[in-house]
Amino acid sequence: LDEFARKEMIERYDKALIWFIYEYADDTPARHIRDYDNIESKEVLDMINAFFLLDDGGDFCQLHYSSCRGKRDCTRIIISPDICLISCLDREENRHIFSAYV
């Protein structure tokens, strides 16, 4: 990412939504899906801040965490200047938004 940032102009957002989506394979037992308070995302947020944000403080970004079932275990991160992207929407309504970013 550092090398890419040296070659390309990356827009840094003054306000942003950071959405961590934890995808679990369909056959993952429910007991293996981690609680959000047991998932460490600080290092990832620090990296996002270094390249994409002016600041990662509460005045500058919103954090959102969600989980879903899918084909494989992975983490997806959406960085959007639209901080209202998921506000006031339930998960079922977010499926079309999620699909647009996959």
KAMO-V935211 format. One record per residue. RES is the residue in one letter. PHI is phi in degrees with one decimal (NA if undefined). BURIAL is I if it has 9 or more other ideal C-beta (glycine too) atoms within 8 Angstrom, else O. D_FIRST is the distance of its C-alpha to the first C-alpha in whole Angstrom. Layout:
BEGIN
RES PHI BURIAL D_FIRST
RES PHI BURIAL D_FIRST
END
This chain:
BEGIN
L NA O 0
D -61.4 O 4
E -64.3 O 5
F -60.8 O 5
A -64.6 I 6
R -71.4 O 9
K -92.9 O 10
E -116.8 O 10
M -84.3 O 12
I -104.9 O 10
E -71.6 O 14
R -100.5 O 14
Y -85.1 I 17
D -82.9 O 20
K -138.4 O 21
A -156.1 I 19
L -103.4 I 20
I -112.0 I 18
W -115.8 I 19
F -92.1 I 19
I -115.9 I 20
Y -96.1 I 22
E -99.1 I 23
Y -118.9 I 26
A -56.7 I 27
D -54.0 O 31
D -90.4 O 33
T -71.7 I 31
P -63.1 O 34
A -55.5 O 34
R -68.2 O 34
H -95.0 O 31
I -83.5 O 29
R -76.1 O 28
D -70.0 O 29
Y -61.2 O 26
D -76.6 O 27
N -106.8 O 26
I -109.0 I 23
E -91.1 O 20
S -119.0 I 18
K -59.1 O 17
E -62.7 O 14
V -67.6 I 12
L -63.3 I 14
D -61.8 I 13
M -67.5 I 9
I -59.8 I 10
N -60.0 I 12
A -62.8 O 10
F -111.8 I 8
F -120.2 I 11
L -118.8 I 14
L -79.0 O 17
D -164.0 O 18
D -105.7 I 18
G -72.8 O 22
G -59.5 O 24
D -75.5 O 25
F -113.5 I 22
C -147.7 I 21
Q -112.7 O 23
L -109.2 O 21
H -136.7 I 23
Y -124.6 I 23
S -148.2 I 25
S -127.8 O 26
C -152.8 I 27
R -93.1 O 28
G -162.6 I 27
K -79.5 O 26
R -152.3 O 24
D -81.3 O 23
C -165.7 O 19
T -119.4 O 17
R -113.1 I 16
I -127.9 I 15
I -107.2 I 16
I -114.6 I 15
S -131.5 I 18
P -73.3 O 20
D -87.8 O 23
I -70.1 I 24
C -95.7 O 27
L -51.8 I 25
I -121.2 I 27
S -60.3 O 29
C 65.4 O 33
L -110.7 O 32
D -88.3 O 33
R -59.8 O 31
E -60.6 O 33
E -70.2 O 32
N -79.9 I 28
R -57.2 O 29
H -69.7 O 28
I -68.2 I 25
F -57.4 I 24
S -61.2 O 24
A -68.7 O 23
Y -99.8 O 19
V -82.9 O 20
END
